[in-house]
Amino acid sequence: MALFGSDNKTTKSSKKIRPTVVRTQNVAKELMSIAKSNDVNVSSIDFNILEVQTYTRVNKGDKEVDWEEATEEELSELEDKGAILDKNFQIKQMYEIEIFSKIDNDPYGDLHLAVGANATKCKIYLSIREGSKVSFNPRFEEELLILINKSKVRANILINIFDEMLADEISKIVAHVRVEETAVYDKSETHLIAEAYEPTPTTNDALIFHYDKKDTINEKDKVDYANRGFIQSVHKDELLIEYVKIKEGKPGRNCRGEFMEPKEPIEENVPTFTTDDTIKVIDSEKNIEYRAVENGYIALDGTLYTIKSDVDIGEISFKTTGSISAGVDSDVNISVKETDAVKDAVGTGMVVEVSEIDIDGNVGSNAKVTALKANVGGQTHKTATVRADNLQINIHKGKAYGKNIHITRLEHGEIDGDRVDIVQAMGGNIRAKEIEIELCGSYVHATASRLIEIKKLQGSENVFTIDPLLKKSAQDGLDENQDSILELANAVKNIKNEIDKYTTLVKENQSTYNDVKKRLIHYKKNGVKMPSSFVKQYKQFKKVQEHLVTIKREFEVKNDQLTLLTTKTASFQDNIFDARIINRDRWIGHNEIIFKLVDPPIEVSLKPEEGSPDKIFAIVELEDGRYEIEAVKE
């Protein structure tokens, strides 16, 4: 905020000047001139406003007319007549002032006032600086107005116009000083004392490409140069492009009386492109919006913007496309055509996230592919990761996650899914609810919660495990359940002890209670005042009985909850008795079958003998409470 302040610094010279009366339009300039001609510092002189004359005129185009003095009534009518915002209207003030040397012991020397304005000078503020000090006197209100007006005219701010709120602001200041008698300002204050007509700025046209999302990068953040926005995914109803139309500004006039004419708007971004029916055009008074009709990615074919869902590319690599992060909900489907066995269709370190992806070739090292549906026609590197609800991989060496996963050949890769189907397993780790392997080689570790089925076994050193807590959610559920069981069991035990204690107390004092009760009934019937000791005994015993009823109810509720949670824990294990490990072929080499129980938390294992005809295995509970893995019928 620009400041035009009254300067209360001590003068550098004690030289006095002769009081001089001048008539001027520019008070600040006149003060400088007088100070210079008298060889004194401008800060050592002061002035009084003797008379203010306001002049107005309305020019006729380029032809200027004579100035006419305006009365107070005419000034108050300016706003009603609308003349103030007429560019041909002009206003000025002439001041008759008396200039003289500043007096010593100025009563307002410690009141540090300053008048400031906003950039357009349409709003004028009075600031009282922190540390200011002033004492009340009968003429304070009048003299404060004089001080403010003097600061205004020094800054070429018109007085007695645009300042309707000044009287109220002065009243607030005066009221504060009157109450305090000597007011000391611990912090600065600002008051709006004049407000003219702020111009409305002109708006030039603009073309905003909202779809071209650029994430803000902090200095500490690492720039991902691999993600270059090869595909700009969009969602239905998303604002893609916006054309902001020009808007002509409105004129204003500031507190100096200056007319403020807005600039002519510049129109240079009118859209030259077209759209098809995949993009909705909404034309309004202020702008034109281009919104997506469907999910997909935005493409520019020549001058035509459109939304597409399918894209065919040769490869996804740092050199060509960079990473592609459209999102699994984007409806973007990518087909990657590179099939060279010694090249990667999805290159090293690439991150791909789309709705569907069909990769004809290989997935390179440290690549990450995420989709709802994915197909890899080549092989995955041992450090590559592929995630999809429905996933098919030809040769898998990396990590695969999904719901329904089909692998043609597993070569020491990792798989985690719900339903896993493998044609040939040559080593690897598999975790799923159900696992089916057509041809099982060696060093396969398969863990399922329901079923493992081997059609043909040609290797050894395999471990097949049934674990009802295979999934983390099941393990978390069991842990939470067991914590709740422990807490409830302790609560039930404590309540049971309390019930036993209060039951004994009631039994031991029942006869005394009955006797007291009879006596109290007798006293009441005969209108005799009941002894306070009897009343106290009766109330105490009554409270014991009521508390016993309450804790018995609480015991029933918590015991029912404990039974429910105990049953729930048992249900975690019930599934294991229905689980099966099946080998449709003969057993060869060294292989192991494991069943993991929940309660008790033990593992039961079996190593089928080579040549064994047993095919279907389950865990059973023996009469003595032990558990064994046995061959069962299908």
C-alpha positions in Angstrom: 0.0 0.0 0.0 1.5 3.3 -1.1 1.8 5.8 1.8 1.4 9.5 1.7 2.2 10.5 5.3 2.4 13.6 7.4 6.0 13.8 8.4 6.6 14.5 12.1 10.4 14.2 12.2 12.4 16.9 14.0 13.5 19.7 11.7 17.2 19.9 10.9 17.0 23.7 10.9 15.5 26.1 13.4 15.1 28.8 10.7 11.6 30.2 10.6 9.7 31.3 7.5 7.2 34.0 7.1 3.6 32.8 6.9 2.6 32.7 3.2 -0.9 32.2 1.7 -1.0 30.6 -1.8 -3.6 29.2 -4.1 -2.6 25.9 -5.7 -3.8 22.6 -7.2 -0.7 20.7 -6.1 -0.1 21.2 -2.3 3.0 18.9 -2.1 4.7 20.7 -5.0 4.0 24.1 -3.4 5.4 23.1 -0.1 8.6 21.9 -1.8 8.8 25.2 -3.7 8.4 27.3 -0.5 10.9 25.2 1.4 13.5 25.5 -1.3 13.0 29.3 -1.7 13.4 29.8 2.1 16.3 27.3 2.3 14.6 25.1 4.9 13.8 21.4 5.2 10.2 20.7 3.9 9.7 18.7 7.1 10.0 21.9 9.1 7.0 23.6 7.6 3.3 23.0 7.9 0.1 24.4 6.4 -3.5 25.1 7.0 -6.3 24.7 4.5 -8.2 27.9 4.3 -10.5 27.2 1.4 -11.4 24.3 -1.0 -13.0 24.9 -4.4 -14.1 22.0 -6.5 -14.4 22.5 -10.3 -16.0 20.2 -12.9 -16.6 20.1 -16.6 -17.9 17.8 -19.3 -15.8 18.1 -22.5 -17.4 17.6 -25.9 -15.2 14.9 -27.4 -11.8 16.4 -28.1 -13.0 19.9 -27.4 -12.4 21.2 -23.9 -14.9 23.4 -22.2 -14.5 25.8 -19.3 -14.3 24.7 -15.7 -17.3 25.5 -13.5 -17.2 25.6 -9.7 -19.4 22.9 -8.1 -21.5 23.4 -5.0 -21.7 20.8 -2.3 -25.2 19.9 -3.5 -23.9 19.4 -7.0 -21.1 17.2 -5.8 -23.5 15.0 -3.8 -25.6 14.6 -7.0 -22.7 13.5 -9.2 -23.2 9.8 -8.5 -27.0 10.0 -9.2 -26.4 11.7 -12.5 -23.8 9.1 -13.5 -21.4 11.8 -14.6 -18.5 10.4 -12.6 -18.2 7.4 -15.0 -18.5 9.6 -18.1 -15.0 9.7 -19.7 -15.7 13.3 -20.8 -16.3 14.4 -17.2 -13.4 16.0 -15.3 -13.0 17.1 -11.7 -10.3 19.1 -9.9 -9.8 20.9 -6.6 -8.0 24.2 -5.9 -6.7 24.8 -2.4 -6.0 28.1 -0.6 -3.5 27.3 2.0 -1.4 29.1 4.6 2.2 27.8 4.8 4.2 28.4 8.0 6.9 27.0 10.2 6.0 24.1 12.4 5.2 25.0 16.0 7.1 23.6 18.9 5.4 21.2 21.4 2.8 20.0 18.8 0.1 18.2 20.8 -0.2 15.7 17.9 3.5 15.2 17.4 3.3 11.6 18.7 0.2 10.7 16.7 1.8 9.1 13.6 -0.8 9.2 10.9 -0.4 8.2 7.3 -2.8 8.1 4.3 -2.3 5.2 1.9 -4.0 3.9 -1.2 -4.4 0.7 -3.2 -2.7 0.4 -6.6 -5.6 2.1 -8.5 -6.0 4.8 -5.7 -9.7 3.9 -5.7 -9.5 3.0 -2.0 -7.9 5.4 0.6 -6.8 4.2 4.0 -5.8 6.0 7.2 -3.1 4.2 9.2 -2.2 4.9 12.8 1.3 3.6 13.4 2.1 1.3 16.3 3.5 3.3 19.2 1.4 6.4 18.5 0.2 8.4 21.5 -2.5 11.1 21.8 -4.4 12.8 24.6 -8.1 13.8 24.3 -9.2 17.4 24.2 -12.5 19.1 23.3 -11.3 20.0 19.8 -9.8 16.5 19.0 -12.5 15.4 16.6 -12.3 18.6 14.6 -8.5 18.7 14.5 -8.3 15.0 13.5 -10.4 15.8 10.5 -8.0 18.6 9.6 -4.9 16.4 10.0 -6.5 13.7 7.7 -7.5 16.2 5.0 -4.1 17.8 5.1 -2.5 14.3 4.5 -5.0 13.7 1.7 -4.4 16.9 -0.2 -0.6 16.4 0.0 -1.2 13.1 -1.8 -3.4 14.8 -4.4 -6.4 13.0 -3.0 -9.7 14.9 -3.3 -11.4 15.8 -0.1 -15.1 16.0 0.7 -15.9 13.6 -2.1 -15.9 9.8 -2.1 -15.4 9.9 1.7 -18.9 9.3 3.1 -17.5 6.9 5.6 -14.9 9.3 7.0 -17.2 10.7 9.7 -17.9 7.3 11.1 -14.3 6.3 11.2 -13.3 9.5 12.9 -16.0 8.9 15.5 -14.6 5.5 16.3 -11.1 6.9 16.8 -12.4 9.8 18.9 -14.5 7.5 21.1 -11.5 5.3 21.8 -9.3 8.3 22.7 -12.1 9.9 24.9 -12.4 6.6 26.9 -8.7 6.2 27.3 -8.1 9.9 27.9 -4.5 9.3 26.7 -4.5 6.6 24.1 -1.4 4.5 23.3 -1.6 2.3 20.3 0.1 -1.1 21.0 -0.5 -2.1 17.4 -1.1 -0.4 14.1 -4.7 0.4 12.9 -6.1 0.9 9.4 -9.3 2.6 8.5 -11.0 2.9 5.1 -11.7 6.6 4.7 -12.5 7.0 1.0 -13.7 4.8 -1.8 -14.3 5.7 -5.4 -15.1 3.6 -8.4 -12.8 0.6 -9.0 -12.6 -0.2 -12.7 -13.5 -3.8 -13.8 -10.4 -5.2 -15.6 -10.6 -6.3 -19.2 -10.4 -10.1 -19.9 -8.5 -11.2 -22.9 -9.5 -14.5 -24.5 -7.7 -17.7 -23.5 -7.5 -21.3 -24.6 -6.9 -23.6 -21.7 -6.0 -27.3 -22.3 -7.2 -28.9 -19.0 -6.5 -32.4 -20.2 -2.8 -31.7 -20.5 -2.2 -32.4 -16.9 1.1 -31.2 -15.6 1.8 -32.1 -12.0 3.5 -29.5 -9.9 7.1 -30.5 -9.0 8.6 -29.3 -5.8 12.3 -28.5 -5.6 12.9 -31.6 -3.4 10.8 -33.9 -5.7 12.4 -36.1 -8.3 11.2 -35.4 -11.8 9.9 -38.6 -13.5 11.3 -38.1 -17.0 10.0 -41.6 -18.0 6.4 -40.3 -17.6 5.9 -38.0 -20.6 2.1 -38.2 -21.0 2.1 -40.2 -24.2 -1.6 -40.9 -23.5 -3.8 -38.3 -21.8 -6.6 -40.4 -20.2 -9.9 -38.7 -19.6 -13.2 -39.6 -17.9 -16.8 -39.0 -18.8 -17.9 -35.4 -18.2 -14.3 -34.2 -17.6 -13.5 -30.7 -18.7 -10.9 -31.1 -21.5 -10.5 -27.7 -23.1 -11.9 -24.3 -22.2 -12.1 -21.2 -24.3 -12.5 -18.1 -22.2 -14.2 -15.4 -24.2 -13.1 -11.8 -24.2 -14.8 -9.5 -21.6 -14.8 -5.8 -21.9 -13.8 -4.0 -18.7 -15.8 -1.2 -17.1 -14.4 2.3 -16.5 -13.7 3.7 -13.1 -12.6 6.9 -11.4 -10.2 7.0 -8.5 -10.0 9.3 -5.5 -7.8 11.7 -7.3 -10.6 12.2 -9.7 -8.8 10.5 -12.6 -10.9 8.6 -15.1 -9.7 5.0 -15.5 -10.5 3.7 -18.9 -10.2 -0.1 -19.4 -8.0 -1.5 -22.2 -9.5 -3.0 -25.3 -9.7 -6.8 -25.0 -7.4 -8.8 -27.2 -8.9 -11.8 -29.1 -6.2 -14.1 -30.4 -7.0 -17.6 -29.2 -10.3 -18.4 -30.9 -10.5 -22.2 -31.4 -9.6 -23.4 -34.9 -10.1 -27.1 -34.1 -13.2 -29.2 -34.5 -14.6 -32.1 -32.4 -16.7 -35.2 -33.0 -19.6 -36.7 -31.0 -17.2 -38.0 -28.4 -16.8 -34.5 -27.1 -19.6 -32.3 -25.8 -19.5 -28.6 -26.6 -21.1 -26.2 -24.0 -21.3 -22.6 -25.2 -22.1 -20.0 -22.6 -21.8 -16.2 -22.3 -18.4 -16.4 -20.5 -16.8 -19.4 -22.1 -17.0 -22.5 -24.3 -16.4 -25.8 -22.5 -15.4 -29.0 -24.3 -16.2 -32.1 -22.1 -15.7 -35.8 -22.6 -18.8 -37.8 -23.4 -17.1 -41.1 -22.5 -13.9 -42.5 -20.9 -10.8 -43.1 -22.9 -7.9 -40.9 -24.1 -8.0 -37.6 -26.0 -6.4 -37.6 -29.5 -5.9 -34.9 -32.1 -6.3 -36.1 -35.7 -5.2 -33.2 -37.8 -7.5 -30.5 -36.4 -10.1 -32.9 -35.0 -10.2 -33.7 -31.3 -11.8 -37.0 -30.4 -11.9 -39.5 -27.5 -10.5 -43.0 -28.3 -10.2 -46.2 -26.3 -7.9 -48.4 -28.4 -4.3 -47.7 -29.3 -1.8 -49.8 -31.2 1.9 -49.1 -30.6 5.1 -50.9 -31.5 6.7 -50.8 -28.0 6.5 -49.0 -24.7 10.0 -47.7 -23.9 11.8 -44.7 -22.5 12.8 -43.6 -26.0 9.4 -43.9 -27.6 6.4 -43.4 -25.4 7.7 -43.3 -21.8 5.5 -44.7 -19.1 1.7 -44.7 -19.6 -0.5 -44.1 -16.6 -4.0 -43.8 -17.9 -5.6 -45.7 -15.0 -7.4 -49.0 -14.8 -10.8 -47.2 -14.9 -9.9 -45.2 -18.0 -11.4 -47.6 -20.6 -8.0 -47.3 -22.5 -7.0 -50.5 -24.2 -3.4 -50.9 -25.5 -2.0 -53.4 -28.0 1.8 -53.6 -28.0 3.0 -55.2 -31.2 6.7 -55.8 -30.7 7.4 -59.6 -30.9 11.2 -59.8 -31.3 12.4 -62.4 -28.8 15.6 -60.4 -28.0 13.7 -57.1 -27.5 11.3 -55.9 -24.9 7.7 -54.9 -25.9 7.5 -53.1 -22.5 10.9 -51.7 -21.8 13.1 -51.5 -18.7 11.6 -49.6 -15.8 8.4 -48.7 -17.7 5.1 -48.3 -15.7 1.9 -49.0 -17.5 -1.6 -48.6 -16.1 -4.6 -49.0 -18.4 -7.9 -50.9 -18.5 -6.7 -53.6 -20.9 -3.4 -54.4 -22.4 -2.3 -57.0 -25.0 1.5 -57.4 -25.1 2.6 -59.6 -28.0 6.3 -59.7 -26.8 8.3 -59.5 -23.6 8.0 -57.5 -20.4 11.5 -56.1 -19.4 13.3 -55.7 -16.1 11.7 -53.7 -13.4 8.7 -53.0 -15.6 5.3 -52.7 -13.8 2.1 -53.4 -15.7 -1.3 -52.9 -14.1 -4.7 -53.5 -15.8 -8.1 -55.1 -15.3 -7.2 -57.5 -18.1 -3.7 -58.3 -19.4 -2.1 -60.8 -21.8 1.6 -61.3 -22.2 2.5 -63.3 -25.3 6.2 -63.3 -24.6 8.0 -63.7 -21.2 8.3 -61.6 -18.1 11.7 -60.7 -16.7 12.4 -62.0 -13.1 12.1 -58.4 -11.8 9.0 -57.5 -13.8 5.6 -57.2 -12.1 2.2 -57.7 -13.8 -1.2 -57.1 -12.0 -4.6 -57.8 -13.5 -7.9 -59.3 -12.5 -7.8 -61.5 -15.5 -4.2 -62.3 -16.5 -2.6 -64.5 -19.1 1.2 -65.0 -19.4 3.1 -67.2 -21.8 6.4 -67.6 -20.0 6.5 -66.2 -16.4 9.7 -65.5 -14.5 8.6 -62.4 -12.5 5.8 -61.5 -10.2 2.1 -61.9 -11.1 -0.9 -60.8 -9.1 -4.6 -61.1 -10.0 -7.9 -63.0 -9.5 -7.9 -65.4 -12.5 -4.4 -66.1 -13.7 -3.4 -68.5 -16.5 0.3 -69.3 -17.1 1.5 -71.4 -20.0 4.9 -72.0 -18.5 6.1 -71.0 -15.0 9.9 -70.7 -14.7 10.7 -69.9 -11.1 8.3 -66.9 -11.0 5.9 -65.8 -8.3 2.1 -65.9 -8.5 -0.5 -64.6 -6.1 -4.1 -64.9 -7.1 -7.5 -66.4 -6.4 -7.7 -69.0 -9.2 -4.5 -70.0 -10.8 -4.2 -72.3 -13.8 -0.7 -73.4 -15.0 0.0 -75.5 -18.0 3.6 -76.3 -17.1 5.4 -75.4 -13.9 9.2 -75.6 -13.9 9.7 -74.2 -10.4 8.3 -71.2 -8.6 6.0 -70.0 -5.8 2.3 -70.1 -6.2 -0.3 -68.7 -3.7 -4.0 -68.9 -4.4 -7.4 -70.1 -3.2 -7.4 -72.8 -5.9 -4.4 -74.0 -8.0 -4.4 -76.3 -11.0 -1.2 -77.5 -12.7 -1.3 -79.5 -15.9 2.3 -80.6 -15.8 4.3 -80.2 -12.6 8.1 -80.3 -12.7 10.4 -79.8 -9.8 10.9 -77.1 -7.1 7.3 -75.9 -7.1 6.0 -74.4 -3.9 2.2 -74.2 -4.1 0.0 -72.9 -1.3 -3.8 -72.8 -1.5 -6.6 -72.4 0.9 -9.1 -74.7 -0.9 -7.6 -76.9 -3.6 -4.3 -77.9 -5.3 -4.7 -80.2 -8.3 -1.8 -81.8 -10.3 -2.8 -83.5 -13.6 0.7 -84.9 -14.3 3.7 -85.0 -12.0 7.2 -85.3 -13.6 9.5 -83.9 -10.9 10.3 -83.8 -7.2 11.3 -81.4 -4.4 7.8 -80.0 -4.6 5.9 -78.7 -1.6 2.1 -78.6 -1.7 0.4 -76.7 1.3 -3.1 -76.1 2.4 -3.3 -72.9 4.6 -6.7 -71.5 5.4 -5.0 -68.2 6.5 -3.3 -67.9 3.1 -4.7 -64.4 2.4 -3.6 -61.5 4.6 -7.2 -60.5 5.2 -7.9 -64.0 6.7 -4.8 -63.8 8.9 -5.8 -60.2 10.1 -9.3 -61.4 10.8 -8.1 -64.3 12.9 -5.6 -62.1 14.8 -8.4 -59.5 15.5 -10.8 -62.3 16.5 -8.3 -63.8 18.9 -7.6 -60.5 20.5 -11.3 -59.9 21.0 -11.7 -63.5 22.5 -8.9 -62.9 25.0 -10.5 -59.5 26.1 -14.0 -61.0 26.4 -12.7 -64.1 28.2 -11.1 -61.9 30.9 -14.2 -59.8 31.2 -16.5 -62.9 31.6 -14.1 -64.3 34.2 -14.1 -61.1 36.2 -17.9 -60.7 36.0 -18.4 -64.3 37.1 -16.3 -63.7 40.2 -18.3 -60.6 41.0 -21.6 -62.5 40.5 -20.4 -65.2 43.0 -19.4 -62.6 45.5 -22.7 -60.7 45.4 -24.7 -63.9 45.3 -23.1 -65.0 48.6 -23.7 -61.6 50.1 -27.4 -61.7 49.2 -27.8 -65.2 50.6 -26.0 -64.4 53.9 -28.1 -61.3 54.5 -31.5 -62.4 53.1 -33.0 -63.2 56.6 -31.9 -59.9 58.0 -33.4 -58.1 54.9 -36.7 -59.9 55.3 -36.9 -58.9 59.0 -36.1 -55.3 58.3 -38.7 -55.2 55.5 -41.4 -56.6 57.8 -40.6 -54.0 60.5 -40.7 -51.1 58.0 -44.1 -52.3 56.7 -45.4 -52.4 60.2 -44.1 -48.9 61.0 -45.6 -47.5 57.9 -49.0 -49.2 58.5 -49.3 -47.8 62.0 -48.1 -44.3 61.1 -44.9 -44.6 63.2 -41.7 -42.9 62.1 -39.3 -45.4 60.6 -35.9 -45.6 62.3 -33.2 -44.2 59.9 -30.9 -47.2 60.6 -33.6 -49.6 59.3 -34.2 -47.5 56.2 -30.5 -47.3 55.5 -30.1 -51.1 55.8 -33.1 -51.7 53.5 -31.7 -49.3 50.8 -28.2 -50.8 50.9 -29.5 -54.4 50.5 -31.8 -53.2 47.7 -28.8 -51.7 45.8 -26.9 -55.0 46.2 -29.9 -56.9 44.7 -30.2 -54.5 41.8 -26.4 -54.6 41.1 -26.5 -58.4 41.0 -29.3 -58.4 38.4 -27.3 -55.9 36.3 -24.0 -57.9 36.3 -25.9 -61.1 35.5 -27.4 -59.4 32.4 -23.9 -58.1 31.5 -22.5 -61.6 32.0 -25.1 -63.1 29.6 -24.3 -60.5 26.9 -20.5 -60.9 27.0 -20.8 -64.7 27.3 -22.9 -64.8 24.1 -20.3 -62.6 22.4 -17.5 -64.9 23.5 -19.4 -67.9 22.1 -20.0 -66.2 18.8 -16.3 -65.2 18.4 -15.2 -68.7 19.4 -17.4 -70.2 16.8 -16.0 -67.7 14.3 -12.5 -68.8 15.1 -13.5 -72.4 14.6 -15.0 -71.4 11.2 -11.5 -70.4 10.0 -10.4 -74.0 10.5 -13.6 -75.7 9.3 -12.6 -74.9 5.7 -9.4 -76.9 6.0 -11.3 -80.2 6.4 -12.9 -79.6 3.0 -9.6 -78.6 1.4 -7.9 -81.2 -0.9 -4.6 -81.8 -2.5 -4.9 -84.0 -5.6 -2.3 -85.7 -7.8 -4.0 -87.4 -10.8 -0.6 -89.0 -11.7 1.7 -91.4 -9.8 4.0 -90.0 -7.1 7.7 -89.8 -8.1 10.8 -88.5 -6.2 10.6 -86.5 -3.0 7.5 -84.4 -2.5 5.7 -83.1 0.6 2.1 -82.3 1.5 1.4 -79.9 4.4 -1.9 -78.9 6.1 -1.7 -75.9 8.4 -4.3 -75.8 11.2 -5.6 -72.8 13.0 -6.5 -74.2 16.4 -4.3 -75.7 17.5 -1.7 -73.8 15.4 0.2 -76.7 14.1 1.4 -78.1 10.8 0.7 -81.7 9.7 2.9 -83.1 6.9 3.0 -86.2 4.7 5.6 -87.3 2.2 3.9 -89.6 -0.3 5.9 -92.7 -1.1 7.2 -93.0 -4.6 4.8 -95.0 -6.7 2.0 -94.5 -4.2 -1.5 -94.9 -5.9 -3.1 -92.4 -3.5 -4.4 -89.4 -5.3 -6.6 -87.3 -3.1 -5.5 -86.1 0.3 -7.3 -84.4 3.2 -6.7 -83.8 6.8 -8.9 -85.6 9.3 -9.3 -85.5 13.1 -8.8 -88.9 14.8 -10.8 -90.1 17.8 -8.0 -89.2 20.2 -8.0 -85.6 19.0 -4.9 -85.9 16.8 -4.8 -84.8 13.2 -3.5 -86.8 10.2 -3.3 -86.4 6.4 -5.1 -89.3 4.8 -6.0 -90.4 1.3 -9.7 -90.0 0.7 -12.3 -90.7 -2.0 -13.2 -88.0 -4.4 
